[in-house]
């Protein structure tokens, strides 16, 4: 068993319209070292108030809820200042709404039948600033979703990447291939600190807020391999 994290606790908000799902997630996460469940909600409409009240680091967000769904709630939340990370909860691997939530800035998605240990690990990673969606899963998701407008997105993505410097573009393509900062540093013969600086500049120039979105743009441009 891995040792408990030594850093500050990761504050988690659970939003799902199923009370049993909320109870199960709360029990799993609340019993894990380094995690604390600070609140629960039953609808996306409650998210702004709950986030303002509890200041979570991570929001576990169900997609299908009766009044305001998880997609709309994620888009509104991530468009605000200093938003928490959002992890989408779903019962489907390939779902158009999941893909839209990722484009809106969600850090990844988890299936509702994810084993407890994997769930805890994923929340810790997101709380540490790491996305939990691999490029392979991104490709699988996109391939299985009938998504119109691909041509327009391709043109937009190519234009965005063209606005980067050569080095920034190299880093963006490496992020799209799922490389870690250390792997990118080794491939491109630069320090990890320099890679982090390039990633930060790419996020700023492209007006993105996480590496998943970089990978999606690289994929849209046709460069993801």
N, C-alpha and C positions, 0 to 999 in steps of 0.2 A: 504493500500500500504506500502511495506517495505521501510525503510529509505535508502537513498543512501549510498553506501559503503564509509567509512571514509579513507580507505587506498589509495595507489597510483592507478592511472588508469591502466586498463588492455588493452594492445595494441593488436589489432586484425588485422590479414591479411586475406582477403577473396580470395580464389582461386576457380573459377568456370568458365567454358567456356560459360555459358549462361549469357549474359549481364543483362537480366531482373532479374535473380536470384541474381546476385551481387548487383544490385541496391536495390532490396528489403531487402536483408540482411544488406546492408550498412545503409539504412534508419532506420531499426529496431535497430541495434546495436549502430549506431551513436547517436541516441536519448536517449540512456539509461545512467543514471548516473554511472560513474565509468568505462565506456567502451569508447574506442576511436578506430575508424577504421583508421589504418595508411596506408593502401594500398590495391590494388586489382590486381589480376592476372587472365588471361584467360587460362593458361595452366601450367602443372607441370614443364615444362621446365624453366619457369620464376621464380620458387620458390627460388632457391639459391640466385639469384640476389636480389629479393624482400626482402628476410629475412636479407641479409647482409645490405641492404639499410635502411630498416625500423625497424629492431630489434623487431619484435612482440613477445608478450608473448604467444599468441595462434594463430594457423593457422587453419582456417576453410577450409577443403580440399575436393573438389568434387572428386569422384572416376573416373568417365568416362570423360576423356578429350582427344583431338585428337592426340597430339604428345607424351607427357609424361603424363601417367595417374597418378591419385592420389596415387595409391599404390606404384609405383616406386618412386614418389616424397617423400612420407612419409618415405620409407625405407632409402633413401639417406639422408634426413633431420635428422632423428632420429639417424643415425649412426655417425653424426658429433659431435663436442664438444659443450656442453651447448646449445642443440637445444631447440626451443620453443615447447610447447605442440601442439599436432595435434588432431583435432576433424574431423572425417570423415563425409561428407555430402552424404546422399544416399537416394534413393527412395524405397529401399528394406530393410525389417527387416532381412531377412536371405540371405546373399550373401557371397560367398567364398572369394571375394576380401575384404569385410569388415573384415572378420575373419583374413585374412592375414595381413591387416593393423594393427589390434589390436596386433597380434603377433610381428609386427615390432616396436611396442611402441606407437601407437596412444592411447590417453587417453579415447577414447570412440567414439560413433557415434551418429549423429542426423539425423532424417528423415527431408526431405526438407519441409514437411508440419507441422513441429513442431510449436505449438503456440508461438507467439512472447515472451510472458512472460517466458515460459519454456526455450526458446532459450537463452534469456538473463541470466536467472538463471544458466543454464548449463555452459555458457561461464565464468561466475563469479566463479563457482565452480572449473572449470579446471584451471582458472587463479590463484586460491588459492591453487592449487596442489592436488585437489581431482579428482579421476576418475569419470566418469559419466555413467559407465556401471555396472549394478548390476549383481551379479552371476546368478540370474534368467534369465536375458537377455542373458548372456553368454551361459548358458545351452540351451536356446531356439535356439540361433543362430547356435551353434554346431550341435544340433539335426536335423536342417533343411538343413544343408549343406552337400552334398556328398563330403567327404574329405578323400582321400586316405592317407595312411601312418600313420594311427592312432596307429597301433601296434608299429611302430618305435618310434613315439612320446611318447607313454606310457613308453617304456623302457628308453628313454632318461630322461623323467620326474622323473621316480622312482629313477634313478641314481642321478639326481640333488638333489632331496629331501633327499636322503640318505647321502649326503655330509653335511647336516646341523646338528647342535647340536639338542638334543631332544627338548630344549626350542624353538629354532628357527623353528623347524618343527611344533611344536604346534601353534606358531604364524602364520606360513604360512598357515596351514590348516584353522585357524580361518579367515584369510584374504580371503581364498577361499570360506568360508561360508558367506562372505559379512559383517563380523563384523567390526565395527568401532574400532579405537584405544581404546576408552573408554570402549566399550563392551568387547574387548579382555582383557583389564586390570582387569575388574571385574571377568571375567571367570577364568583367570589364576592367580589371586591374585598378581598382580604386578602394579607398577605405570604406568601412561600413558607415562611418559618419557622413562621408560624401554621398553615399547612396541615399541615406536618409534625407539629406538636404535636397537631392534631386527629386526624390519622391514627393517631398513637401512642396517643391516648386511646381511639379506636375499637377498635384491636387489643386494648388492655387490657380494656376493658369487655366486649367480645364474646369474650374469651379466645381470640383468634386469633394467628397468628404471621406472616402475610404478607398482601399485598394481593390475591393470588389468592383467598384464603379470604373476604375482604370481598366481592369480586365474586360469588362463589358464593352467599353469603347474600343479597346484593341480588337475584340472579337467582331464588333460591328464593322470595323474598318477592314476586316479580312486578314488580319495579321496573326491571329491566335493560332498557334500550331502545337 
